[in-house]
């Protein structure tokens, strides 16, 4: 009789366990944002990199350092949102684990970027209504982002797409309407695009930013997101799909 009662409580217990897992995941991201702020002061004052002098004072509001921090914080926020969406649309542990890793990592990095802007006493929105990605149009024309030439402004927003690789509102709505393998495939495709745009932005910071800690963070983003892109390509292949053209 006890075994019957235990079995009868199975679905309820599983639902409670699932809620606890979700709360724990959400709490981990919130804690990442909280503690990242404490780490920014020390990291932003880190020593100079080999071959580069120490950076003194805060970067200018229109500098590559400030522009990257502002734009990548927005870019990362969408990745976190997409990860939480797919987590609730599939039961596949591999995809859910990847989504959790992306959400946790990028929420932490976003907290650092926003913390630096606070530390530098710079606005989190480009001054004067500046366009996203304008900081990548360097004076030497070395980096200009996807689909833009040096010295030009970033393209105007199209259905929520502010920067390279970002998903549109329509794509996000579709992701939220799918479930199972279809949701997994679209998430992996959207996140691959997202990472490609993020890598281009981080490479721009590696070349143009002057704060050593920010350059180190950008290098880590390039390495980490390239690794995740390889993983997502394999996961798509296992589902009979591939990254979008």
Phi and psi in degrees as GROMACS dihedral restraints (atoms count N, CA, C in turn):
[ dihedral_restraints ]
;  ai    aj    ak    al  type     phi  dphi    fc
    3     4     5     6     1   -61.9    20    10
    4     5     6     7     1   -41.2    20    10
    6     7     8     9     1   -62.3    20    10
    7     8     9    10     1   -37.6    20    10
    9    10    11    12     1   -64.3    20    10
   10    11    12    13     1   -44.1    20    10
   12    13    14    15     1   -64.1    20    10
   13    14    15    16     1   -38.8    20    10
   15    16    17    18     1   -62.9    20    10
   16    17    18    19     1   -43.3    20    10
   18    19    20    21     1   -64.8    20    10
   19    20    21    22     1   -36.8    20    10
   21    22    23    24     1   -65.6    20    10
   22    23    24    25     1   -27.7    20    10
   24    25    26    27     1   -87.1    20    10
   25    26    27    28     1    -0.9    20    10
   27    28    29    30     1   -54.0    20    10
   28    29    30    31     1   -55.3    20    10
   30    31    32    33     1   -60.0    20    10
   31    32    33    34     1   -41.1    20    10
   33    34    35    36     1   -64.4    20    10
   34    35    36    37     1   -42.5    20    10
   36    37    38    39     1   -64.7    20    10
   37    38    39    40     1   -39.2    20    10
   39    40    41    42     1   -64.0    20    10
   40    41    42    43     1   -40.6    20    10
   42    43    44    45     1   -64.0    20    10
   43    44    45    46     1   -41.0    20    10
   45    46    47    48     1   -65.1    20    10
   46    47    48    49     1   -39.2    20    10
   48    49    50    51     1   -64.5    20    10
   49    50    51    52     1   -40.1    20    10
   51    52    53    54     1   -63.1    20    10
   52    53    54    55     1   -42.4    20    10
   54    55    56    57     1   -62.4    20    10
   55    56    57    58     1   -39.4    20    10
   57    58    59    60     1   -63.9    20    10
   58    59    60    61     1   -40.2    20    10
   60    61    62    63     1   -62.3    20    10
   61    62    63    64     1   -43.8    20    10
   63    64    65    66     1   -64.0    20    10
   64    65    66    67     1   -43.6    20    10
   66    67    68    69     1   -63.0    20    10
   67    68    69    70     1   -39.5    20    10
   69    70    71    72     1   -64.2    20    10
   70    71    72    73     1   -42.0    20    10
   72    73    74    75     1   -63.7    20    10
   73    74    75    76     1   -45.9    20    10
   75    76    77    78     1   -63.6    20    10
   76    77    78    79     1   -38.9    20    10
   78    79    80    81     1   -66.1    20    10
   79    80    81    82     1   -35.8    20    10
   81    82    83    84     1   -63.7    20    10
   82    83    84    85     1   -41.1    20    10
   84    85    86    87     1   -65.6    20    10
   85    86    87    88     1   -42.8    20    10
   87    88    89    90     1   -62.0    20    10
   88    89    90    91     1   -41.3    20    10
   90    91    92    93     1   -66.3    20    10
   91    92    93    94     1   -35.3    20    10
   93    94    95    96     1   -60.2    20    10
   94    95    96    97     1   -43.6    20    10
   96    97    98    99     1   -65.5    20    10
   97    98    99   100     1   -38.1    20    10
   99   100   101   102     1   -66.7    20    10
  100   101   102   103     1   -49.9    20    10
  102   103   104   105     1   -78.8    20    10
  103   104   105   106     1   -21.4    20    10
  105   106   107   108     1   -62.1    20    10
  106   107   108   109     1   -35.4    20    10
  108   109   110   111     1   -61.4    20    10
  109   110   111   112     1   -38.0    20    10
  111   112   113   114     1   -68.4    20    10
  112   113   114   115     1   -29.7    20    10
  114   115   116   117     1   -79.8    20    10
  115   116   117   118     1   -20.4    20    10
  117   118   119   120     1   -66.4    20    10
  118   119   120   121     1   -36.5    20    10
  120   121   122   123     1   -61.0    20    10
  121   122   123   124     1   -46.5    20    10
  123   124   125   126     1   -68.5    20    10
  124   125   126   127     1   -44.3    20    10
  126   127   128   129     1   -70.4    20    10
  127   128   129   130     1   -36.2    20    10
  129   130   131   132     1   -69.6    20    10
  130   131   132   133     1   -16.6    20    10
  132   133   134   135     1  -103.6    20    10
  133   134   135   136     1    17.8    20    10
  135   136   137   138     1   -62.3    20    10
  136   137   138   139     1   162.6    20    10
  138   139   140   141     1   -65.9    20    10
  139   140   141   142     1   164.3    20    10
  141   142   143   144     1   -70.7    20    10
  142   143   144   145     1   154.1    20    10
  144   145   146   147     1   -80.3    20    10
  145   146   147   148     1   157.2    20    10
  147   148   149   150     1   -54.3    20    10
  148   149   150   151     1   133.0    20    10
  150   151   152   153     1    84.6    20    10
  151   152   153   154     1     0.9    20    10
  153   154   155   156     1  -131.0    20    10
  154   155   156   157     1   141.7    20    10
  156   157   158   159     1   -74.6    20    10
  157   158   159   160     1   163.3    20    10
  159   160   161   162     1   -67.8    20    10
  160   161   162   163     1   143.9    20    10
  162   163   164   165     1   -92.7    20    10
  163   164   165   166     1   125.1    20    10
  165   166   167   168     1  -113.3    20    10
  166   167   168   169     1   141.9    20    10
  168   169   170   171     1    79.1    20    10
  169   170   171   172     1   167.6    20    10
  171   172   173   174     1   -83.5    20    10
  172   173   174   175     1   147.5    20    10
  174   175   176   177     1   -67.4    20    10
  175   176   177   178     1   160.5    20    10
  177   178   179   180     1   -72.5    20    10
  178   179   180   181     1   159.3    20    10
  180   181   182   183     1   -62.9    20    10
  181   182   183   184     1   -28.6    20    10
  183   184   185   186     1  -101.4    20    10
  184   185   186   187     1    16.7    20    10
  186   187   188   189     1   -78.3    20    10
  187   188   189   190     1   164.7    20    10
  189   190   191   192     1   -63.8    20    10
  190   191   192   193     1   -35.3    20    10
  192   193   194   195     1   -60.6    20    10
  193   194   195   196     1   -47.5    20    10
  195   196   197   198     1   -70.6    20    10
  196   197   198   199     1   -41.4    20    10
  198   199   200   201     1   -63.3    20    10
  199   200   201   202     1   -42.6    20    10
  201   202   203   204     1   -64.0    20    10
  202   203   204   205     1   -44.1    20    10
  204   205   206   207     1   -60.4    20    10
  205   206   207   208     1   -44.4    20    10
  207   208   209   210     1   -65.6    20    10
  208   209   210   211     1   -50.2    20    10
  210   211   212   213     1   -70.0    20    10
  211   212   213   214     1   -41.5    20    10
  213   214   215   216     1   -69.8    20    10
  214   215   216   217     1   -29.0    20    10
  216   217   218   219     1   -63.0    20    10
  217   218   219   220     1   -40.7    20    10
  219   220   221   222     1   -68.4    20    10
  220   221   222   223     1   -44.2    20    10
  222   223   224   225     1   -59.5    20    10
  223   224   225   226     1   -46.3    20    10
  225   226   227   228     1   -63.4    20    10
  226   227   228   229     1   -37.2    20    10
  228   229   230   231     1   -58.8    20    10
  229   230   231   232     1   -40.2    20    10
  231   232   233   234     1   -66.9    20    10
  232   233   234   235     1   -37.3    20    10
  234   235   236   237     1   -61.5    20    10
  235   236   237   238     1   -40.6    20    10
  237   238   239   240     1   -62.5    20    10
  238   239   240   241     1   -44.7    20    10
  240   241   242   243     1   -62.7    20    10
  241   242   243   244     1   -44.9    20    10
  243   244   245   246     1   -63.0    20    10
  244   245   246   247     1   -36.6    20    10
  246   247   248   249     1   -64.9    20    10
  247   248   249   250     1   -40.4    20    10
  249   250   251   252     1   -69.4    20    10
  250   251   252   253     1   -34.0    20    10
  252   253   254   255     1   -63.0    20    10
  253   254   255   256     1   -51.0    20    10
  255   256   257   258     1   -69.4    20    10
  256   257   258   259     1   -28.7    20    10
  258   259   260   261     1   -57.4    20    10
  259   260   261   262     1   -33.5    20    10
  261   262   263   264     1   -92.4    20    10
  262   263   264   265     1    -1.3    20    10
  264   265   266   267     1  -108.7    20    10
  265   266   267   268     1    -1.9    20    10
  267   268   269   270     1  -146.1    20    10
  268   269   270   271     1   154.6    20    10
  270   271   272   273     1  -105.2    20    10
  271   272   273   274     1     3.6    20    10
  273   274   275   276     1   -69.7    20    10
  274   275   276   277     1   118.8    20    10
  276   277   278   279     1   -66.5    20    10
  277   278   279   280     1   -33.7    20    10
  279   280   281   282     1   -64.5    20    10
  280   281   282   283     1   -45.2    20    10
  282   283   284   285     1   -68.5    20    10
  283   284   285   286     1   -42.0    20    10
  285   286   287   288     1   -63.9    20    10
  286   287   288   289     1   -38.2    20    10
  288   289   290   291     1   -66.1    20    10
  289   290   291   292     1   -43.3    20    10
  291   292   293   294     1   -61.8    20    10
  292   293   294   295     1   -44.6    20    10
  294   295   296   297     1   -61.0    20    10
  295   296   297   298     1   -40.9    20    10
  297   298   299   300     1   -64.5    20    10
  298   299   300   301     1   -43.6    20    10
  300   301   302   303     1   -61.2    20    10
  301   302   303   304     1   -43.6    20    10
  303   304   305   306     1   -65.1    20    10
  304   305   306   307     1   -46.3    20    10
  306   307   308   309     1   -61.4    20    10
  307   308   309   310     1   -44.8    20    10
  309   310   311   312     1   -66.2    20    10
  310   311   312   313     1   -46.9    20    10
  312   313   314   315     1   -64.6    20    10
  313   314   315   316     1   -47.8    20    10
  315   316   317   318     1   -75.9    20    10
  316   317   318   319     1   -28.7    20    10
  318   319   320   321     1   -65.9    20    10
  319   320   321   322     1   -40.2    20    10
  321   322   323   324     1   -62.9    20    10
  322   323   324   325     1   -48.2    20    10
  324   325   326   327     1   -63.9    20    10
  325   326   327   328     1   -39.1    20    10
  327   328   329   330     1   -61.2    20    10
  328   329   330   331     1   -40.6    20    10
  330   331   332   333     1   -61.2    20    10
  331   332   333   334     1   -38.3    20    10
  333   334   335   336     1   -65.6    20    10
  334   335   336   337     1   -44.5    20    10
  336   337   338   339     1   -62.0    20    10
  337   338   339   340     1   -46.2    20    10
  339   340   341   342     1   -67.6    20    10
  340   341   342   343     1   -33.5    20    10
  342   343   344   345     1   -64.8    20    10
  343   344   345   346     1   -38.8    20    10
  345   346   347   348     1   -62.9    20    10
  346   347   348   349     1   -43.8    20    10
  348   349   350   351     1   -59.7    20    10
  349   350   351   352     1   -40.4    20    10
  351   352   353   354     1   -63.8    20    10
  352   353   354   355     1   -44.3    20    10
  354   355   356   357     1   -61.4    20    10
  355   356   357   358     1   -38.0    20    10
  357   358   359   360     1   -82.8    20    10
  358   359   360   361     1    -4.7    20    10
  360   361   362   363     1    57.5    20    10
  361   362   363   364     1    46.1    20    10
  363   364   365   366     1  -114.5    20    10
  364   365   366   367     1   150.1    20    10
  366   367   368   369     1   -68.9    20    10
  367   368   369   370     1   149.8    20    10
  369   370   371   372     1   -85.3    20    10
  370   371   372   373     1    -4.5    20    10
  372   373   374   375     1  -118.0    20    10
  373   374   375   376     1   137.9    20    10
  375   376   377   378     1   -54.8    20    10
  376   377   378   379     1   129.3    20    10
  378   379   380   381     1   -65.4    20    10
  379   380   381   382     1   145.6    20    10
  381   382   383   384     1    70.6    20    10
  382   383   384   385     1    19.8    20    10
  384   385   386   387     1    68.7    20    10
  385   386   387   388     1    29.0    20    10
  387   388   389   390     1   -60.5    20    10
  388   389   390   391     1   149.6    20    10
  390   391   392   393     1   -79.2    20    10
  391   392   393   394     1   147.7    20    10
  393   394   395   396     1   -58.7    20    10
  394   395   396   397     1   145.5    20    10
  396   397   398   399     1    76.4    20    10
  397   398   399   400     1     1.8    20    10
  399   400   401   402     1   -61.0    20    10
  400   401   402   403     1   -29.4    20    10
  402   403   404   405     1   -65.5    20    10
  403   404   405   406     1   -19.7    20    10
  405   406   407   408     1   -81.2    20    10
  406   407   408   409     1   -10.4    20    10
  408   409   410   411     1   -84.1    20    10
  409   410   411   412     1    83.1    20    10
  411   412   413   414     1   -71.9    20    10
  412   413   414   415     1   163.8    20    10
  414   415   416   417     1   -65.3    20    10
  415   416   417   418     1   -20.9    20    10
  417   418   419   420     1   -96.7    20    10
  418   419   420   421     1    -3.7    20    10
  420   421   422   423     1    70.1    20    10
  421   422   423   424     1    28.2    20    10
  423   424   425   426     1   -82.1    20    10
  424   425   426   427     1   -33.2    20    10
  426   427   428   429     1  -134.1    20    10
  427   428   429   430     1   132.3    20    10
  429   430   431   432     1  -140.8    20    10
  430   431   432   433     1     4.1    20    10
  432   433   434   435     1    84.6    20    10
  433   434   435   436     1   176.1    20    10
  435   436   437   438     1   -74.4    20    10
  436   437   438   439     1   129.2    20    10
  438   439   440   441     1    74.6    20    10
  439   440   441   442     1    13.1    20    10
  441   442   443   444     1  -129.4    20    10
  442   443   444   445     1   149.0    20    10
  444   445   446   447     1  -100.7    20    10
  445   446   447   448     1   160.3    20    10
  447   448   449   450     1   -59.5    20    10
  448   449   450   451     1   138.5    20    10
  450   451   452   453     1    86.0    20    10
  451   452   453   454     1     0.4    20    10
  453   454   455   456     1  -106.5    20    10
  454   455   456   457     1   159.0    20    10
  456   457   458   459     1   -80.5    20    10
  457   458   459   460     1   156.2    20    10
  459   460   461   462     1   -63.8    20    10
  460   461   462   463     1   150.5    20    10
  462   463   464   465     1   -62.3    20    10
  463   464   465   466     1   152.4    20    10
  465   466   467   468     1   -64.2    20    10
  466   467   468   469     1   154.5    20    10
  468   469   470   471     1   -58.7    20    10
  469   470   471   472     1   135.9    20    10
  471   472   473   474     1  -127.7    20    10
  472   473   474   475     1   107.0    20    10
  474   475   476   477     1    52.9    20    10
  475   476   477   478     1    43.4    20    10
  477   478   479   480     1    89.0    20    10
  478   479   480   481     1    -3.9    20    10
  480   481   482   483     1   -84.6    20    10
  481   482   483   484     1   103.1    20    10
  483   484   485   486     1   -93.6    20    10
  484   485   486   487     1   -29.3    20    10
  486   487   488   489     1  -143.7    20    10
  487   488   489   490     1   165.2    20    10
  489   490   491   492     1   -54.4    20    10
  490   491   492   493     1   135.6    20    10
  492   493   494   495     1    86.7    20    10
  493   494   495   496     1   -14.6    20    10
  495   496   497   498     1   -69.3    20    10
  496   497   498   499     1   144.9    20    10
  498   499   500   501     1   -79.9    20    10
  499   500   501   502     1   150.6    20    10
  501   502   503   504     1   -81.6    20    10
  502   503   504   505     1   166.9    20    10
  504   505   506   507     1   -60.8    20    10
  505   506   507   508     1   -38.2    20    10
  507   508   509   510     1   -63.5    20    10
  508   509   510   511     1   -41.2    20    10
  510   511   512   513     1   -67.2    20    10
  511   512   513   514     1   -39.4    20    10
  513   514   515   516     1   -65.0    20    10
  514   515   516   517     1   -39.3    20    10
  516   517   518   519     1   -64.5    20    10
  517   518   519   520     1   -39.9    20    10
  519   520   521   522     1   -66.0    20    10
  520   521   522   523     1   -40.7    20    10
  522   523   524   525     1   -58.7    20    10
  523   524   525   526     1   -40.5    20    10
  525   526   527   528     1   -72.0    20    10
  526   527   528   529     1   -13.5    20    10
  528   529   530   531     1   -96.8    20    10
  529   530   531   532     1   -12.9    20    10
  531   532   533   534     1   -95.0    20    10
  532   533   534   535     1   168.4    20    10
  534   535   536   537     1  -149.4    20    10
  535   536   537   538     1   165.4    20    10
  537   538   539   540     1    63.3    20    10
  538   539   540   541     1  -143.5    20    10
  540   541   542   543     1   -63.5    20    10
  541   542   543   544     1   -32.8    20    10
  543   544   545   546     1   -64.6    20    10
  544   545   546   547     1   -40.1    20    10
  546   547   548   549     1   -67.3    20    10
  547   548   549   550     1   -39.4    20    10
  549   550   551   552     1   -60.9    20    10
  550   551   552   553     1   -45.8    20    10
  552   553   554   555     1   -64.1    20    10
  553   554   555   556     1   -47.0    20    10
  555   556   557   558     1   -64.5    20    10
  556   557   558   559     1   -41.3    20    10
  558   559   560   561     1   -59.0    20    10
  559   560   561   562     1   -47.6    20    10
  561   562   563   564     1   -63.0    20    10
  562   563   564   565     1   -37.0    20    10
  564   565   566   567     1   -69.7    20    10
  565   566   567   568     1   -46.4    20    10
  567   568   569   570     1   -63.7    20    10
  568   569   570   571     1   -40.4    20    10
  570   571   572   573     1   -72.7    20    10
  571   572   573   574     1   -31.0    20    10
  573   574   575   576     1   -63.4    20    10
  574   575   576   577     1   -46.2    20    10
  576   577   578   579     1   -58.7    20    10
  577   578   579   580     1   -43.6    20    10
  579   580   581   582     1   -61.0    20    10
  580   581   582   583     1   -44.6    20    10
  582   583   584   585     1   -66.1    20    10
  583   584   585   586     1   -37.8    20    10
  585   586   587   588     1   -59.6    20    10
  586   587   588   589     1   -44.9    20    10
  588   589   590   591     1   -64.6    20    10
  589   590   591   592     1   -40.5    20    10
  591   592   593   594     1   -64.9    20    10
  592   593   594   595     1   -38.9    20    10
  594   595   596   597     1   -63.5    20    10
  595   596   597   598     1   -42.7    20    10
  597   598   599   600     1   -60.8    20    10
  598   599   600   601     1   -42.3    20    10
  600   601   602   603     1   -65.9    20    10
  601   602   603   604     1   -43.3    20    10
  603   604   605   606     1   -65.8    20    10
  604   605   606   607     1   -38.3    20    10
  606   607   608   609     1   -63.6    20    10
  607   608   609   610     1   -35.9    20    10
  609   610   611   612     1   -62.1    20    10
  610   611   612   613     1   -40.5    20    10
  612   613   614   615     1   -66.9    20    10
  613   614   615   616     1   -39.5    20    10
  615   616   617   618     1   -56.3    20    10
  616   617   618   619     1   -37.5    20    10
  618   619   620   621     1   -83.5    20    10
  619   620   621   622     1   -32.0    20    10
  621   622   623   624     1  -111.3    20    10
  622   623   624   625     1   -26.0    20    10
  624   625   626   627     1   -71.5    20    10
  625   626   627   628     1   155.5    20    10
  627   628   629   630     1  -114.9    20    10
  628   629   630   631     1   -18.6    20    10
  630   631   632   633     1   -78.6    20    10
  631   632   633   634     1   119.1    20    10
  633   634   635   636     1   -54.9    20    10
  634   635   636   637     1   -44.3    20    10
  636   637   638   639     1   -63.6    20    10
  637   638   639   640     1   -36.0    20    10
  639   640   641   642     1   -70.8    20    10
  640   641   642   643     1   -37.9    20    10
  642   643   644   645     1   -64.4    20    10
  643   644   645   646     1   -39.3    20    10
  645   646   647   648     1   -64.5    20    10
  646   647   648   649     1   -42.6    20    10
  648   649   650   651     1   -61.3    20    10
  649   650   651   652     1   -43.2    20    10
  651   652   653   654     1   -62.2    20    10
  652   653   654   655     1   -41.5    20    10
  654   655   656   657     1   -60.8    20    10
  655   656   657   658     1   -42.5    20    10
  657   658   659   660     1   -62.9    20    10
  658   659   660   661     1   -36.1    20    10
  660   661   662   663     1   -63.6    20    10
  661   662   663   664     1   -44.5    20    10
  663   664   665   666     1   -58.3    20    10
  664   665   666   667     1   -49.7    20    10
  666   667   668   669     1   -64.7    20    10
  667   668   669   670     1   -46.8    20    10
  669   670   671   672     1   -66.3    20    10
  670   671   672   673     1   -42.8    20    10
  672   673   674   675     1   -74.2    20    10
  673   674   675   676     1   -32.4    20    10
  675   676   677   678     1   -63.9    20    10
  676   677   678   679     1   -40.0    20    10
  678   679   680   681     1   -63.3    20    10
  679   680   681   682     1   -43.1    20    10
  681   682   683   684     1   -66.9    20    10
  682   683   684   685     1   -32.4    20    10
  684   685   686   687     1   -64.6    20    10
  685   686   687   688     1   -39.0    20    10
  687   688   689   690     1   -64.8    20    10
  688   689   690   691     1   -41.7    20    10
  690   691   692   693     1   -62.9    20    10
  691   692   693   694     1   -44.6    20    10
  693   694   695   696     1   -66.8    20    10
  694   695   696   697     1   -33.1    20    10
  696   697   698   699     1   -62.6    20    10
  697   698   699   700     1   -42.0    20    10
  699   700   701   702     1   -66.8    20    10
  700   701   702   703     1   -39.4    20    10
  702   703   704   705     1   -66.8    20    10
  703   704   705   706     1   -36.5    20    10
  705   706   707   708     1   -66.2    20    10
  706   707   708   709     1   -43.2    20    10
  708   709   710   711     1   -60.9    20    10
  709   710   711   712     1   -37.2    20    10
  711   712   713   714     1   -66.3    20    10
  712   713   714   715     1   -18.5    20    10
  714   715   716   717     1  -106.3    20    10
  715   716   717   718     1    14.8    20    10
  717   718   719   720     1    69.6    20    10
  718   719   720   721     1    27.2    20    10
  720   721   722   723     1  -131.8    20    10
  721   722   723   724     1   179.7    20    10
  723   724   725   726     1  -152.5    20    10
  724   725   726   727     1   164.2    20    10
  726   727   728   729     1   -58.5    20    10
  727   728   729   730     1   154.1    20    10
  729   730   731   732     1   -71.7    20    10
  730   731   732   733     1   155.7    20    10
